[in-house]
Amino acid sequence: MDEQINLDLPWFTNIKYIMLKLGTEDGYHFNQNSDDVINSRLLADATPPQRFENQLKEHLTQAWKFTIDQSSRLSFYSKLKTSITWEPYLDHAQSFEDRKMSSRLRCSAHKLNIEVGRHSNIPRDERSCDFCAPVRRIIEDEEHLLSDCPVGESHRKRMTSLLQELHCNNELSLDSISIGKITPNSDENHTITEEQYSKHIQIVTRAIKCMYNMSLKCKKTGNKINT
C-alpha cells in the first residue's frame, strides 16, 4: 500500500478525494491540503471497505432522491420508484419494444403533451389531452393515459380482464400508479407463483405499449379514436 501511496496513482487519488468528500465516522481528521505519506496512510486505513461502500451508496441515494424531487418532469417517476433497485419488468417483459415503452413512459421520455408542451414552453396546466379536450380540459400526462384517457380504453379493459383471470378474480388495484409500477402488489392473502408474476408483468407492459402507441396513432390521424 505504501508503494501505491508514494506513486500517487490516479486510482488512489480518486478514492482519497471521494473519502474526504464523504467524510468518515472513525474519528480521523485529514488535512485535505496534505499529500504526505502519513496522512494518506491514515486515509487508507480510516474507513473499512464495507463502511466506505455503504457511505457511497448513501451518498448516491441522497443525490438521486434530491434530483428526482427537484424535477417536475419526474413527478410520475417519483411515485413509482422509491429506491435504487433493479426493476423486474426489465427481465420479464415479453419483448424489447414492451420493455422500451414501459421505460420511456416511466421516465417521461415520450410524446404525451405533458412532455411535448415542456419543450415548447407551454404552461403545464395548458398541456391538455387532445382526445378529452372537446368534453373536458385535463392534462395529458402518464397517469391520465394509463387510467383515464378514452384512447386507451379498449387496451385497459383487456389488460384488466387478463389480470383478473390470471389472479383468479382476486381484487386488484389498477390505478395509474399500480399500472406504472408494473409488478403485482404484494398481498399476504394472495400469493402468486413465479409464472403468474412473470405473466402479470408481460400483460401490463404490453398494455402500456399498446395504449401509448394508440395515442400516437390517433394524434397522426386527427385525433380519431379507432381501436
Secondary structure, 3 states (H helix, E strand, C coil): CHHHHHHCCHHHHHHHHHHHHHCCCCCCCCCCCCCCHHHHHHHHHHCCHHHHHHHHHHHHHHHHHHHHHHCHHHHHHHHHCCCCCCCCHHHHCCCHHHHHHHHHHHCCCCCCHHHHHHHCCCCHHHCECCCCCCCCCCECCHHHHHHCCHHHHHHHHHHHHHHHHHCCCCCCCCCHHHHHHCCCCCCCCCCCCHHHHHHHHHHHHHHHHHHHHHHHHHHHCCCCCCC
